[in-house]
Amino acid sequence: MVWAIWMGRGLEQFPDAHRAGYAVYSNTSLALYDAFVLGLTNRLIWRCPSRHMIDLYNNHLSADHLDVGVGTGFFPHRATYPVSNPKVTLLDPNVHCLQKAAGRIRRYGPLTVQADALVPWPSSLGRFGSIALSYLLHCLPGPLSEKAVIFDHLLPHLADDGTVFGATILQGNGPRSAAARQLMRLYNRKGVFSNEYDTMEGLEAELSRRFTRVELKPIGCVALFSARSPRT
């Protein structure tokens, strides 16, 4: 396993306004994350079983992959890569997430980068054939028009023929049960989510400003998306 030079610093190095969405992830909460979020909540509350996100990975992974907002590393671990020895880089501000995810995919010898995705990324990061943003956008602060700056930060690191893909939980006019509305309201109040005004139309608009080939698929409260061919 290879650790980047940013590894191991505390969260105090990052902007205060960005921390609520990722500071909640401790070793304790990560131990429950797969069962509660990716299992129970995805299936029963958001109505988007995790198998759909695994399929998204399988359809878009490259031999040189960057995962941003890594959680427990569930998806890079479960997905099928196009080569037997992919180069995998993990980027997240939370050291607990990086350690959990890196340990889970240790067989690939991942590079870990502790960084805030809402500020310009390290210039030495390199370029990738695929970049994943899974369950990240709804945790970033502000409206989509502001947090979409993450797409601007990733563009210099996306290969010419590369694909950015991911999933995010939406509000807007999407189908939401009473339980989904209540849980989103709670998470937004605590700052874990910031998706009060996130809509499918808004996501499509931000992606289309930057890419010529955009695909979106709603499943329950979740939007699965992919984009390629950056606009010049």
C-alpha positions as CSV (number, residue, x, y, z in Angstrom):
1,M,0.0,0.0,0.0
2,V,1.3,3.4,-0.9
3,W,0.4,6.5,1.2
4,A,0.5,10.0,-0.2
5,I,2.3,12.9,1.5
6,W,-1.0,14.5,2.5
7,M,-2.0,11.4,4.5
8,G,-2.6,11.7,8.2
9,R,-3.3,15.4,8.8
10,G,-6.3,16.5,10.9
11,L,-9.5,17.9,9.4
12,E,-8.6,21.4,10.8
13,Q,-6.4,22.0,7.7
14,F,-9.6,22.2,5.6
15,P,-12.2,25.0,5.4
16,D,-14.7,24.9,8.3
17,A,-17.7,25.2,5.9
18,H,-16.7,22.0,4.2
19,R,-16.4,19.7,7.2
20,A,-19.9,18.8,8.2
21,G,-20.4,16.4,5.3
22,Y,-17.4,14.3,6.0
23,A,-16.4,14.9,9.7
24,V,-19.2,12.6,10.8
25,Y,-17.3,9.5,9.5
26,S,-15.4,7.9,12.3
27,N,-14.1,4.4,12.7
28,T,-17.4,3.6,14.5
29,S,-19.7,5.1,12.0
30,L,-17.8,3.5,9.1
31,A,-18.2,0.1,10.7
32,L,-22.0,0.5,10.4
33,Y,-22.0,2.3,7.0
34,D,-22.2,-0.6,4.6
35,A,-25.1,-2.3,6.4
36,F,-27.1,0.8,7.3
37,V,-26.5,3.2,4.3
38,L,-25.5,0.9,1.4
39,G,-27.8,-1.9,2.5
40,L,-30.9,-0.8,4.5
41,T,-31.2,2.9,3.6
42,N,-30.4,2.5,-0.1
43,R,-32.9,-0.3,-0.6
44,L,-35.8,0.8,1.7
45,I,-35.5,4.6,1.9
46,W,-33.7,6.0,-1.2
47,R,-35.1,3.1,-3.2
48,C,-31.9,2.6,-5.2
49,P,-30.3,-0.8,-4.2
50,S,-26.5,-0.6,-4.2
51,R,-26.3,-3.1,-7.1
52,H,-27.2,-0.2,-9.5
53,M,-24.1,1.7,-8.3
54,I,-21.9,-1.4,-8.7
55,D,-23.2,-1.7,-12.3
56,L,-22.3,2.0,-12.8
57,Y,-18.7,1.3,-11.7
58,N,-18.5,-1.8,-13.9
59,N,-19.7,0.2,-16.9
60,H,-17.2,3.0,-16.6
61,L,-14.1,1.9,-14.6
62,S,-10.7,2.3,-16.4
63,A,-7.3,0.8,-15.7
64,D,-6.3,4.1,-14.1
65,H,-9.1,5.2,-11.7
66,L,-9.6,8.0,-9.1
67,D,-12.2,7.6,-6.4
68,V,-13.3,10.8,-4.7
69,G,-15.2,10.7,-1.4
70,V,-14.3,7.1,-0.7
71,G,-16.5,6.1,2.2
72,T,-15.6,2.6,3.1
73,G,-14.3,1.7,-0.3
74,F,-17.3,-0.6,-0.9
75,F,-17.7,0.2,-4.6
76,P,-14.0,0.1,-5.7
77,H,-13.8,-3.2,-3.7
78,R,-16.9,-4.8,-5.3
79,A,-16.5,-3.5,-8.8
80,T,-14.9,-5.3,-11.7
81,Y,-11.9,-3.6,-13.4
82,P,-11.0,-3.9,-17.0
83,V,-7.5,-5.1,-16.1
84,S,-6.2,-7.4,-13.4
85,N,-3.9,-4.8,-11.8
86,P,-5.5,-1.4,-12.0
87,K,-4.0,1.8,-10.7
88,V,-6.4,3.1,-8.1
89,T,-6.1,6.5,-6.3
90,L,-8.3,7.4,-3.3
91,L,-9.0,11.1,-2.5
92,D,-10.8,12.2,0.6
93,P,-10.3,14.7,3.4
94,N,-11.1,12.2,6.1
95,V,-8.2,10.0,7.2
96,H,-10.6,7.3,8.6
97,C,-12.3,6.9,5.3
98,L,-8.9,6.7,3.5
99,Q,-7.6,4.0,5.8
100,K,-10.8,2.0,5.7
101,A,-11.1,2.1,1.9
102,A,-7.3,1.6,1.3
103,G,-7.3,-1.5,3.5
104,R,-10.3,-2.9,1.7
105,I,-8.6,-2.7,-1.7
106,R,-5.1,-3.3,-0.5
107,R,-4.7,-5.9,-3.2
108,Y,-4.4,-3.0,-5.7
109,G,-1.8,-1.1,-3.8
110,P,-3.9,2.1,-3.8
111,L,-2.4,5.6,-3.6
112,T,-4.2,7.7,-1.0
113,V,-4.5,11.5,-1.1
114,Q,-5.9,13.5,1.8
115,A,-7.4,16.5,0.2
116,D,-10.6,18.6,0.0
117,A,-12.2,18.1,-3.4
118,L,-13.8,21.6,-3.3
119,V,-10.5,23.4,-3.5
120,P,-8.1,23.0,-6.5
121,W,-6.6,19.5,-6.4
122,P,-2.9,18.8,-6.1
123,S,-1.2,19.4,-9.4
124,S,0.8,16.3,-9.0
125,L,-2.3,14.1,-8.8
126,G,-2.0,13.0,-12.5
127,R,-4.7,12.1,-15.0
128,F,-7.2,9.3,-14.9
129,G,-9.4,7.3,-17.4
130,S,-12.2,7.3,-14.8
131,I,-13.1,9.5,-11.9
132,A,-15.9,8.5,-9.5
133,L,-18.0,10.8,-7.3
134,S,-20.2,8.3,-5.5
135,Y,-22.6,9.7,-2.9
136,L,-20.5,12.8,-2.7
137,L,-22.4,15.8,-4.2
138,H,-25.3,15.6,-1.7
139,C,-22.7,15.9,1.1
140,L,-21.0,19.0,-0.3
141,P,-22.2,22.4,1.1
142,G,-24.2,24.9,-0.9
143,P,-26.4,24.6,-4.0
144,L,-25.4,22.6,-7.1
145,S,-24.3,25.8,-8.9
146,E,-21.6,26.3,-6.2
147,K,-20.5,22.7,-5.4
148,A,-20.3,21.9,-9.1
149,V,-16.9,23.6,-8.9
150,I,-15.7,20.0,-8.2
151,F,-16.2,19.3,-11.9
152,D,-13.9,22.2,-12.7
153,H,-11.3,20.8,-10.3
154,L,-11.4,17.4,-11.8
155,L,-11.3,18.4,-15.5
156,P,-7.4,18.8,-15.6
157,H,-7.1,15.3,-14.2
158,L,-9.5,13.6,-16.6
159,A,-7.9,11.8,-19.6
160,D,-9.0,13.0,-23.0
161,D,-11.2,9.9,-23.4
162,G,-12.0,9.6,-19.7
163,T,-15.3,9.5,-17.9
164,V,-16.5,11.0,-14.7
165,F,-19.4,9.1,-13.1
166,G,-21.2,8.8,-9.8
167,A,-24.4,8.9,-7.9
168,T,-26.1,11.6,-5.7
169,I,-29.3,11.8,-3.7
170,L,-31.7,14.4,-4.9
171,Q,-34.7,16.3,-3.6
172,G,-36.5,18.5,-6.1
173,N,-39.6,16.9,-7.6
174,G,-38.2,13.3,-7.5
175,P,-40.1,10.4,-5.9
176,R,-39.7,10.5,-2.1
177,S,-41.5,8.6,0.5
178,A,-42.4,10.1,3.8
179,A,-39.4,8.3,5.4
180,A,-37.1,9.7,2.7
181,R,-38.3,13.2,3.2
182,Q,-37.9,13.0,7.0
183,L,-34.4,11.5,6.8
184,M,-33.3,14.1,4.3
185,R,-34.7,16.8,6.5
186,L,-32.8,15.5,9.5
187,Y,-29.5,15.1,7.5
188,N,-29.8,18.6,6.1
189,R,-30.4,20.1,9.5
190,K,-27.3,18.3,10.9
191,G,-25.2,19.4,7.8
192,V,-24.4,15.8,6.8
193,F,-26.4,16.5,3.6
194,S,-26.7,19.7,1.7
195,N,-29.1,18.8,-1.0
196,E,-32.3,20.8,-0.2
197,Y,-32.3,22.3,-3.7
198,D,-30.5,19.6,-5.7
199,T,-32.6,18.5,-8.7
200,M,-32.1,16.3,-11.7
201,E,-32.4,19.4,-13.9
202,G,-29.8,21.3,-12.0
203,L,-27.3,18.3,-12.1
204,E,-27.9,17.9,-15.8
205,A,-27.3,21.6,-16.4
206,E,-24.0,21.7,-14.5
207,L,-22.7,18.6,-16.3
208,S,-23.8,19.8,-19.7
209,R,-21.9,23.1,-19.2
210,R,-18.7,21.2,-19.0
211,F,-19.3,18.0,-21.0
212,T,-20.8,17.3,-24.4
213,R,-21.9,13.7,-23.6
214,V,-24.0,13.4,-20.4
215,E,-26.1,10.5,-19.3
216,L,-28.4,10.5,-16.2
217,K,-30.6,7.8,-14.8
218,P,-33.0,8.3,-11.9
219,I,-33.6,5.4,-9.6
220,G,-35.7,6.3,-6.5
221,C,-34.2,9.4,-4.9
222,V,-30.9,8.8,-6.6
223,A,-29.4,10.1,-9.8
224,L,-26.8,7.9,-11.5
225,F,-24.7,10.0,-13.9
226,S,-21.8,9.8,-16.3
227,A,-20.2,12.5,-18.4
228,R,-17.4,12.6,-21.0
229,S,-15.9,14.7,-23.8
230,P,-15.2,18.0,-22.0
231,R,-16.2,21.2,-23.7
232,T,-13.2,23.2,-24.8
